Amino acid sequence: MVKPQTRQELLIASRTKFDELTELINALPAASKTKEFSFKGRDRNLRDILVHLSAWQALYLHWSTTNLKGEQRVRFLPKGYTWQTSSKLSEQLRQLNQDLSVDEAFKRLQNTHRKMIRQFESLQQEQLFTHNFFNWTGSSTLGDYASLFSAERYEWAIRRLQHFRHDLAQKPLVTQ
């Protein structure tokens, strides 16, 4: 995937990748949606991937909307975490949501996705992709963060689920 460089590219990539992810999820057999992955990784099933996506989008939305309102909240990550320890945060978010159903996790993702798209639509090209437009984005643009937590993250999830789907094709589910 080519990283979006304009507001229009960000909107198209985010919507397209979300739709692709949704189609992939909908194409999975119902019984496989709660099945554990056979491959290693932090995310062990579809719910974990959905939780990961929506939780990081919620972090992005809190950080960006707070700063856009003029309330200086420079930190993106919660206190106690750095980008070097962000994997620990991801693991904590996964563990906190083990009781969530796949359907509830997908609804959360749909909700955060809608909020992300609304934000992208409300911002101008310059706000999203001009370096140093906002001092709270550091050396990156807001669009860099927006792309990372939407289209790029959806692409990651798609690859994980394609791997899972491939595994399912190799070892079909046994129904009784």
C-alpha positions in Angstrom: 0.0 0.0 0.0 1.3 3.4 -0.9 1.1 5.8 2.1 -1.5 8.5 1.6 0.0 12.0 0.9 -3.3 13.9 0.5 -6.6 14.2 2.3 -8.4 12.6 -0.6 -5.9 9.7 -0.7 -6.3 9.2 3.1 -10.1 9.0 2.8 -10.0 6.6 -0.2 -7.3 4.4 1.4 -9.1 4.3 4.8 -12.5 3.5 3.3 -11.1 1.0 0.8 -9.0 -0.9 3.3 -11.9 -0.9 5.9 -14.3 -2.3 3.3 -11.7 -4.9 2.3 -11.3 -5.9 5.9 -15.0 -6.0 6.5 -15.5 -8.3 3.4 -12.7 -10.6 4.6 -14.4 -10.8 8.1 -17.8 -11.4 6.6 -16.4 -14.2 4.3 -15.1 -16.2 7.3 -17.2 -19.1 8.3 -19.1 -18.3 11.5 -17.4 -21.1 13.5 -14.0 -19.7 12.6 -14.7 -16.2 13.9 -14.0 -17.4 17.5 -11.2 -19.9 16.6 -7.7 -19.3 17.8 -5.0 -18.7 15.2 -2.5 -21.5 14.7 0.3 -19.0 14.2 2.2 -17.1 16.9 1.6 -13.5 17.8 0.1 -11.2 20.4 -3.3 -11.3 18.7 -4.7 -14.8 19.0 -8.0 -14.5 17.2 -10.3 -12.2 15.2 -11.6 -10.5 18.4 -8.0 -9.6 19.4 -7.4 -8.0 16.0 -10.6 -6.0 16.2 -9.9 -4.9 19.7 -6.4 -3.8 18.7 -7.7 -1.7 15.8 -10.4 0.0 17.7 -8.3 0.6 20.9 -5.5 2.3 19.0 -8.1 4.3 17.0 -9.6 5.4 20.3 -6.2 6.5 21.5 -5.6 8.4 18.2 -9.0 10.1 18.4 -8.6 11.1 22.1 -5.2 12.6 21.4 -6.1 14.4 18.1 -9.5 15.7 19.1 -8.2 17.0 22.5 -5.4 18.8 20.7 -7.6 20.1 17.9 -9.9 21.7 20.5 -6.8 23.6 21.8 -6.3 21.6 24.9 -2.6 20.8 24.8 -2.3 17.1 25.4 1.0 16.4 23.8 1.3 12.8 24.8 -0.3 10.3 22.5 0.3 7.3 24.7 -1.0 6.9 28.2 1.4 7.8 31.0 3.8 5.0 31.7 4.1 4.0 28.1 6.6 5.1 25.4 6.7 4.1 21.7 9.4 1.6 22.8 6.9 0.0 25.2 3.8 0.3 23.1 3.7 -3.5 22.6 3.1 -3.8 26.4 0.1 -1.4 26.0 -1.2 -3.5 23.1 -1.0 -6.6 25.3 -2.8 -4.9 28.1 -5.5 -3.7 25.8 -5.9 -7.3 24.5 -6.1 -8.7 28.0 -8.6 -6.1 29.2 -11.0 -7.1 26.4 -11.1 -10.9 26.6 -14.7 -10.9 27.6 -15.8 -9.0 24.6 -17.6 -10.9 21.8 -16.4 -10.7 18.2 -19.6 -8.8 17.3 -19.1 -6.2 20.1 -15.4 -5.8 19.0 -16.5 -5.3 15.4 -19.1 -2.7 16.5 -16.5 -0.8 18.4 -14.2 -0.8 15.3 -17.1 0.4 13.1 -17.7 3.2 15.6 -14.1 4.4 15.8 -13.7 4.0 12.0 -16.7 6.3 11.5 -15.3 8.9 13.9 -11.9 8.7 12.1 -13.5 9.3 8.7 -15.6 12.2 10.1 -12.5 13.8 11.4 -10.6 13.4 8.1 -13.5 14.9 6.3 -13.6 17.9 8.6 -10.0 18.7 8.2 -8.3 20.6 5.4 -5.4 19.2 3.3 -2.9 21.6 5.1 -4.0 20.5 8.5 -3.5 16.8 7.7 -0.3 16.9 5.5 1.6 20.1 6.2 4.7 19.5 8.4 4.7 21.6 11.5 1.1 22.7 11.0 0.4 21.5 14.5 3.2 21.7 17.1 1.8 18.6 18.9 2.4 16.2 16.0 6.2 16.6 16.3 8.1 15.8 13.2 5.2 13.9 11.7 2.0 15.3 10.1 -1.4 14.6 11.6 -2.1 12.7 8.3 0.8 10.4 9.0 -0.8 9.4 12.3 -4.2 9.3 10.7 -3.0 6.9 8.0 -1.1 4.8 10.5 -4.1 4.1 12.7 -6.6 3.6 9.8 -5.5 2.4 6.3 -2.1 1.1 7.3 -3.4 -0.7 10.4 -6.3 -2.1 8.3 -3.7 -3.5 5.9 -1.9 -5.2 8.8 -5.2 -6.8 9.9 -6.0 -7.9 6.4 -2.6 -9.7 6.1 -3.2 -11.4 9.5 -6.7 -12.6 8.5 -5.5 -13.7 5.1 -2.9 -15.8 6.9 -5.7 -17.2 9.1 -7.9 -17.9 6.1 -5.1 -19.7 4.4 -4.6 -21.9 7.5 -8.3 -22.6 7.6 -8.2 -23.8 4.0 -5.3 -26.1 4.9 -7.1 -27.4 8.0 -10.9 -27.1 7.6 -13.0 -26.8 10.8 -14.5 -30.0 12.0 -18.2 -29.5 12.7 -20.2 -32.0 14.7 
